[in-house]
C-alpha cells in the first residue's frame, strides 16, 4: 500500500487529529465586538433587568463578571445583587455592564466563524452556536498540529474579532477537555502518546458523559479522577453501571473512536440550572423555570422544531432526580404552553427544597407544519393528560452533547 494511504474505516489513532473549537464567553465577546469600550469590563448578557421586567436570567457572564459571583443561567435578580448595573450606579467601581440577548446578531457572528471552520476542517460537527469539532487529519500532521490550531485561532480573531479556545487531540472527548483546560483564549495540544498523562488528573465530573449524579456515584466508589476511572476494573464498572460503565472507562483512557460527523436532528431540547444550594424559596424556583421555559421554546422555534411533550426536571436533596412530563395531542410550537405546562408540573414540588430545576421539550418534529399551537388541532388549548416519566436517577437525558456549551454560557435560545 502506498505510503500515507489508509485502509477504509476509522483512521489510525496515531494519525487522527481532532480539534475542538470553543468560543470564549461568546455572547459577551459579540457585544464587545460591537462596542469595544466594553473590553475588560464586567459584562453580563441576559434578560429581565430592565424596569418592569420580573423574570430573567443570565445568558453569559464575562470572566470579569464571574469574579463577582455572576454565573450563566443564574436568576438576573441574583446577578444584580452581586454586580449592580453601571447604568443605575455610574459612580460605583464595582458595578458592571448589562446587555440584552441579541440572538440574530450572535448567529451572524457565529456564521462567520463557522465559515472559517468549514474551510479549514475535513469534516465539521457543529455542537452549538459557539462550539464545533473539526477533523483535520488530512490537513495537517502531529508535528505541526500546534501551529495549525494557532492558525485557526488567529483567523477567527483576525477575520471575526472574537476569541476562541482550541483543543487538539486524537479523539473528540480529549479535544473537548483540552479546549477547556486553558481558557480563555487557550490552545492545548494533546498528542496520542500523551493522552493518558493529560487525562489522569482531570476531575471525574469533567469526563465527557459523566453528569453530577454519575460523578457522585463514582466518588462513592473511590473514583475521583479520570486516572482513577481509567485504572478501575472495567468488569466492576460494567456490573455497576451497565454498558455505560464500559464506555466511561474507555473515555477515561482516551479510547473514543467516534468519528467527527455532521449531526442529525436532536431528539429533545432542554435547559437546566442549579441554585447556590438547596432552596425553599419556591417563587425563585418558579422564576428560574420560567426563564428556562422561554429559553427552550425559543431554541425550538429557531430550530423549526415542533414538540409533543413538555417536561420538567427537579433535583432535591441529597441528589434525587425527579422528572415529570405532559403529552400533547400533537406537535406544537407554543412558548406560552411550555411556560404554562412546566409551571403546572412544578406544583408537585412546592413543599420541597430544590437544588436544580430544568425544562425540556421532546418528541420533536422537524417537518413543515401549519399548526403552531394546540389550537391547530381544533382543541380548546388544554394540554392533555400529564404523565410521569419517573425518577431517572441520572442526568444523561438532560445533558445531551448538542445542548452544552463548554464555557458555561446560556441564552434565550441556549441555556446551559
Buried (B, 14 or more C-beta within 10 A) or exposed (E): EEEEEEEEEEBEEEBBBBBBBBBBBBBBBBBBBEEEEBEEBBBBBBBBBEEEEEBBBBBBBBBBBBEBBBBBBBBBBBBBEBBBBBEEEEEEEEBBBBBBBBBEBBBEBBEEBBEBBEEBBEBBBBBBBBBBBBBBBBBBEBEEBBEBBBBBBEBBEEEBBBBBBBBBBBBBBBBBBBBBBEBBEBBBBBBBEBBBEBBBEBEBBBBBBBBBBBBBBBBEBEBBBBBBBBEBEBEEBBEBBEEBBBBBBBBBBBBBEBBBEEEEEBEBBBBBBBBEEBBEEBEBBBBBBBBBBBBBBBBBBBBBBBBBBBBBBBBBEEBEBBBBBBBBBBBBBBBEBBBBBBBBBBEBBEEBBBBBBBBBBBBBBEEEBEBBBBEBBEBEEEBBEBEEBEEBEBBEBBBBBBBBBBBBBBBBBBBB
